[in-house]
Structures are given as structure tokens and as C-alpha cells.
């Protein structure tokens, strides 16, 4: 009986975690496959680096046009 209760508890926890990780409607394609915090932080860093590069490019382009 105790093992049955533990299995049910474990199954409930797995179902809860799977529901928490299920994609939501309208979720961006870039978010698919991000299943760990490390994955998420890495993707955020990648996007931040891309934004910084775009900003630098825009700034240099603006300076070049002013010359």
C-alpha cells in the first residue's frame, strides 16, 4: 500500500512538471527545446549579444552618415 501511494505521488509530480513545461499557444519557435534553466539563460545571452551587435552596427552607421 505504501509503495502504491509513493508511486501515485511520483506520477502526480511528473504530470505536474510535464504540464509546467508544456508549450503555450503562441510560444515563439526559439523557445522550443529550452528545457533547463541553463538552456534559457544561454538563449537570453545569445539574444542580448545579437541586440548589442545590432546597436553597435546602427551607431557606427549613424556616425558614418554624419561624416
C-alpha positions, -999 to +999 in steps of 0.1 A: +000+000+000+028+024+009+046+017-025+013+024-043+009+057-026+045+067-033+041+057-070+009+077-073+026+107-056+056+104-080+033+100-110+013+131-099+046+151-096+057+140-130+024+150-145+026+184-127+061+190-141+052+180-176+022+204-175+045+232-163+069+225-192+042+222-219+044+248-246+018+276-246-001+288-276+018+315-294+051+304-279+080+316-302+098+289-322+131+299-305+117+287-272+112+251-283+137+228-268+146+250-239+141+226-211+166+237-185+175+269-168+209+267-185+193+265-219+171+295-211+200+316-198+221+307-228+194+317-252+188+350-234+226+357-236+226+349-273+197+373-279+213+400-258+246+397-277+227+399-310+210+431-298+243+446-287+258+438-321+229+454-339+231+485-317+268+489-324+262+485-361+235+511-360+257+535-341+286+531-364+263+536-394+249+568-379+284+581-372+295+573-408+265+592-422+273+622-402+308+625-416 
